Amino acid sequence: MIAGIDRKHSAGMGFDVILTILMVGLVVVVLYPFINIIAVSLSGPSAIATGRVSWVPVDLNLKGYEMVFKDSRLPAAYANTVLYAVIGTLLNLLLTSMIAYALMVREFMFRKQLTVILTITMFFSGGMVPGYILILNLGLMNTLWSIVLPSCIAAYNIFIYRSFFSSISREMREAAYMDGAGDIMILFRIYIPLSTALFATFGLFAIVGYWNMWFEPLLYLKDQAKQPIQMILRQILFTSLAAGMDGAQEAINSQLINPKNIQYACIIATIWPVLCVYPFLQKYFEKGMMLGAVKG
C-alpha cells in the first residue's frame, strides 16, 4: 500500500513538473513580443537593421520616444481617448446595471419581450452599413456620441449583471420598499455596492475596449482634432510614418533612428496607461466573473 502511495506521489510530482514547464513556456511566448517591442524601441538603428535586438536593447537610443512625445497631435489624441473611455465606461456601467435590474424584477411588464430582443442581438447585428446610416440620420457624425453610444450596451453583460442581481436576497429589496425606497435608490444603495467586483471587471473591459477603438473613429470622425490615440498609431504604423511628425523623416534619412524606433515607441506610448490601470483591478477579475455565474 505504501508503494502505491509513493507511485501516486511520484506521478503527481511528475505532472506538476510538466505543468510548470508548460506554463513557463506559455509565459515566455506571451511576454516575448511585448519585451521585444520595448527592446527595439530603445535600440540603435544599426542594431535594428541587422536584427541584433531580441530581449534587451542594443546601443541604447531614446530618439524614437523623443519624436513620439514631441508630436503635436499626441496630447489632444490622449485627451480625446480619455474622454471617450471615461464617458463610454460610465454610461456602459450605468445603463447595463439599470437594464439588468429591470430584467431581474419579476413585476416588470416587458421583462420577457426585452429579454428576447436582447438575446437576438447576441446572434444577429445590423452590420456596418446600417450602423453608418443610423449614425448619419441621427446627426451624430463627427461627435463624441458616435463613438460612445454604439458600444454602450452589450446583451452578454446585461445577462451577467442580471444573474448576479438575482442572487441577492429578494427580502433585502422588499425591506427597502417597506422603508420607502424606490427602485433607483435600491439599485444605487443596495445592488451596486454589492457588485463592486462585477463593476470593476466589466468597467476595465469597457475602458480597454474604448481605449483600443479605432474602426469607429475611422468611420465617424472626420475632424483630425477629435481623433483618439489609436488613429495616430494607425497613421504612424500603416499610412505614413512621418505624416504630421516634425523632423521624423529627416532623422530617418540621417540614420539617427530606424522607422521601427518610432513605430514601436508609439505602440508603448499608446498602451502604457492601460498597463498602469490593469494591476489595480486584476484582483477583481476572477471574483467578478464568478459572481455573475452564481445564479441564472
N, C-alpha and C positions, 0 to 999 in steps of 0.2 A: 504493500500500500504506500509505503514511504517512497519507493522507487517511482510509483505512478505519479505521486505529488511532485517529485523532482522533475519528471519529464514534462508535466504540465507547466511547472515554473520556468523550465528552460525554454519551452515553446513560447510562453508568454514573453520572456525576455527577448527571444529572437524576433518576435513580432514587433516589440517596442523599438528594437534597433532598426528594423526595416522601415517602420513608420517614421522614425526620426530622420533617417536618411532621405526618405521621400519628401518630408516636409522641408528639410533644409534645401533640397534641390528645387522645390517649388518656390521657396523664398528667393533663392538666387535668380531663378527665371523671371520672377515678378519684379525684383528690385534692380536687376542689371540695366534694363533700358533707361530707367529713371536716373541711376547713378551715372550711366554713360552720357546722358544728356547734360548733366551738371558738369562732368569732366570735360566734355567737348566745348561747352560754353566758356570754360575758363582756360582753354589751351591756346597755344600759339598757332598761327595759320599754317606753318610748315608741318607741325606735328599732326594737324588735322588732315592736311592734304596727303600726307604719307601714310595715314592710317595707324599712327602710333598711339592713339588715345584709346584707353579701354576703361579701367576702373578709376584712375586718378588723373588729374590734369597734368599736361606736359607743357613746359615753358609757359608758366602762368601768365595769363593775358586777360585783363578786365575791360578791354576796349569794346567788346560786344555789349556788356551791360551799360557802359557809358553811352553808347549810341542809342540803346533802347530807352534809357531813362532820360535822355536829352530830347527824345521825340516829343514834340509839342502836342501830339494827339493823345498821348498816354494819360495825362491827368483827367481830361474830360471823359475819355473812354472808361477809366476806372470809376469815375463818379457816376456815369450812366449805368454801368454794370451793377454797382452797389445799390443804386436807386431801384432798378428793375428787380434785383434779387430780394431786397428788403420788402418792397411793396407787394411783389408777387407772392413771397412766402407768407406774409401776414394774411393776405387775402385767401391764400390756399388753406391755411390752418383754420381761419375763421369760418369760411364757407363750408369746408369739409366737415368740421365739427357740428355746425348748425344743421346741415342736411342729415348727417348721421344721427343726431339727436332726434330729429323729426321722424326718421325711419324707425328709430327704436321705440318711440311712443306708440303703443298699440291703439290708442284712440285716434290717431291721425287718420283722417278720412281717405287720403290719397296714397296711403303707405304702399299698397301693393302695386298700384299703377306706376308710381315713381320708381319702385324697385325694378320693375320690368324694363322701364325706359333706360335706367342706368345700366342694367345688365346688357341690353342691346348695344350700348355704346362701347362695351368691352370687346365686342366681336366685330363691329362694323363702324367705320368712320366715314365722314363725308368726303374726305380727300383734300388734296392741296388746292385744286381749282375752286371748288365750292367754298372752301375756307377763305381763300383770297377774295372771292366775290362778296362774301358776307362782310369781311372787314372793310372792303371798299364801300359797300352800300350803307354800312353803319357810320361812315365818315371817320373811321379810326385810323386810316392810313397815316403813317409818319407821326404817330403819337405813342406815348407810353403804354396806353391801353391795348394797342395792337400786339404788344409783346407780353403783357401781363395776363390779360383775360383768357386767351385760348388755352393756356396751361394751368389755369386756376383750379380746376376741379378734375379729379380722376376718380372714376367709379370704384376702382380697386381700393383706393384709400378710404373712400366712404364706407365700404363694407367692413374694412378692418376696424375703423372707428366704431361703427355700429356694433360689431361683435364685442368690443370691449365695453362700450356703454351698457350693453345688455347684461354684462356680467356683474355690473354694480347693483347692489341690493335695491330692489324696487321700493322697499319700505322707506329708504332714505328720501326718494323723490316724493312719496306720498306724505311723509312727515313734513317736508319742506312746503308742500302745498297747504297742509293744515296750518302752518305758521304764516301763511300769506304770501309765500314766494311764488313768482311767476316762472314760466319756462326759461326765459332769458337769464334770470337770476340763478335758477337751479343749474343751468348749463355752466355759467361762469363761476359760481361759488362752490359747486359740488363736483361736477363731471370733469371740467378742465383741470382743476387742481389734482384730481386723482389720476390724470392722464399725462403727467409730466414726461415720462419716458416715451410715450407714444408721440407726443408733440415734438420732443427733441429729435426723435428718429426721423419722422416724416418732414420735420422742418429742415433738417440737414439735407434730406433728399431733394426738397424743393429748392434750397439755396444752390446746391450743386447743379441742379437742372437749369435754373435761370442763369447761373454764372457761366455755364458751358454753352448757352444758347447762341447759335449763330445763323441758323437757317431762317428763322422768323425775322430777325433783323434784316437779313438779306432780301427778304420778300417785301417787308412792310415799311422799312425805314429808308428813306431816300436822302435825308439830311445827314451829312457827314458828322455834324456836331452832336447827333443823337446816337451814334453808333456805339455799341458796347465794346469791351476789350477784345472779345473773340473775333470781331470783324477786323480789328487792327492786326491781330495774329494771322488771320486768314490772308490778308493782303501781303504781309511780310513773307509768309510761307509759300503761297501759291500764285500770287498775282505779280507783284513787283517788289523785290527786296528793298529797293531804295525809294519806293514811292512815298513821298512826303517825309522822308527821314533825312535830315540835313547832314551832309558830309559822309553818308554811308558809302555811296558809290566811289567817292574819292579815296576813302580808307581802304576799300576793297582793291581798287586799281593800284594803289601804292603798296599793297600786300601787308598792311598793318593788321588786318583782320581777315578771316575767312568768312564767306557768307554764312556758314553754319554757326559762327560765333554769335551773329545777330539773331539768327533763327532760333537757336536753342536758348539763348538768353531771353528772348521774348516768350518762349514756352514757360520757362521758370518764372518770369515776372507775371505771367498770367495765372499760374496755378498756386503760387505761394499763399495767397490769402485763404484758400480753401484748406490747404495743408495745415495752416495755423489754427483754423477753427476745428478741424476734424478731431484732434486728440481730446478736446474738452467734451465732445459729445459721443465719443466712441463707447463709453461705458453704458450709454443708454440703448445702444443698438439691439443687443440680444434681448434685453428686458422689454424694449418697446415692441419688437416683433412678436415676442411670445405673448404679450398682453392681449394683442388683437386676436389671438387664437384660443383664448380661454373658453369662449362660448360662442357658438354660431347662432 
